[in-house]
Amino acid sequence: MVSLAALSLVVLLAGTELLFSGLDALNLRHGARAVRESEAWVREQLGVDSPDRMLAYQRAKTVLSRAQSWLGVLAVLAVVLSGLFGDVVGLLVETGLPTVLQGVVLLVGAVVLVRLLGAPFDLYETFVVEERFGFNNQTPGLWLRDFVVGLLVTVVLSGVVGGVVLAVVDALPTLWPVAGWVVVVGFSLLMMVVYPRFVAPLFNDFDPVESGPLREAVEDVFDRAGFECEQVYEMDASRRSSHSNAYFVGFGETKRVVLFDTLVEQMDRESVQAVLAHELAHWKRGHIWKQLGASAVQMGVVFAFLWWVTASQWVYAAFGLPTVTYAALAVGLLYAGPVLSLLAPLTNRLSLAHEREADDFAARTMGESESMTRALTTLAGENLSNPFPHPWYAAFHYSHPPIPERIRRLRDRSSEQSRDADDPVGPTSST
């Protein structure tokens, strides 16, 4: 007989998946209608010769992603509700290994199974979907290398962090939620330094931009923005894909700017500068620290929930588990995951505000809005991004405002600046 707690997990996992499946369908229909109604804009502004190709790409990616997500949910429910999870925990307890090591083995095993389960989907996405639409540049050998290296890195990092958290749980039975929270937040800070220096280079080459026209363009933006950063790199993203992007990472002496070589190739000088200025805004305006603070608050709530789960004891009887804390933590995370997904509209609001602020910063730095506008249209067109997401779908899935909204906002801002410049008196107020 299925317990009420087990039934609640089914409702939460399956219900969340049904909601997102419905949003997927709604978004695809809305996007198809909007693209056809604005076909001329899509062709002229985004440079997309075939809007139907854009729609087909979005459809293929969405269907594949949702199929993978459903398989994951069904696999989790089958393992937990069948009692298999409890049996595995029981076998680990019988080994006599230290509790912390038992938990690490369980965590690493779960990580490996998830990666193996996702491998066929990643293969299909890379060599069927991305290949069909002209984005894939990977060879099977490179894909296999990335998969193996990525798996090893994930196993090591998850094993280390999970082991430290479980050791804290074992050593501090009453204070572990606070100490565990400190560990996770500290790890997030550490990864801002470790990832660009040690993890990312395992997959890509990063060539310092030290001279030439690109370096001159970079230094020009730095001067305008009042920013100092010697670490500017061009990444060989084209080895794997023709998709383009840029990012800023790190803090203090470790901060660096990374430009995809595909982005540099696809954009003119001023557009690259605008993208760079946008990325710099995330540091200049403190977005990185604000996002880290928001994430820390979120993790604090998660750890408080996990403490309640492990302290209330109901989870052991509900799922037939031996009384070991790591088993309760695992089930607690199964509840926390969907809840965090359902709260995405709230957490995305901060990111949306930051992206708008970064667009404004880029326009001010460049002295005009058209460079950033061209950069946005190039990114959307080259990547076949959906320019017209349904508002409900965007609320859950978009951390950046839709491209048309960003372009409209930049141009409205440019028009306001032009009107203010033409008016020597400036705006007046009435009393």
Secondary structure, DSSP 8 states (H G I E B T S, - for coil): ---HHHHHHHHHHHHHHHHHHHHHHHHHHHHHHHHHHTHHHHHHHH--S-HHHHHHHHHHHHHHHHHHHHHHHHHHHHHHHTTHHHHHHHHHHHTT--HHHHHHHHHHHHHHHHHHHHHHHHHHIIIIIIHHTT-B---HHHHHHHHHHHHHHHHHHHHHHHHHHHHHHHH-TTTHHHHHHHHHHHHHHHHHHHIIIIIGGGT--EEE--SSHHHHHHHHHHHHHT-----EEEE-GGGTBS---EEEE--GGG-EEEEEHHHHHHS-HHHHHHHHHHHHHHHHTTHHHHHHHHHHHHHHHHHHHHHHHHHH-HHHHHHT--S-HHHHHHHHHHHHHHHHHHTHHHHHHHHHHHHHHHHHHHHHHHTSSHHHHHHHHHHHHHHT--SS--HHHHHHH-SS--HHHHHHHHHHHHHHHHHHHH-SS------
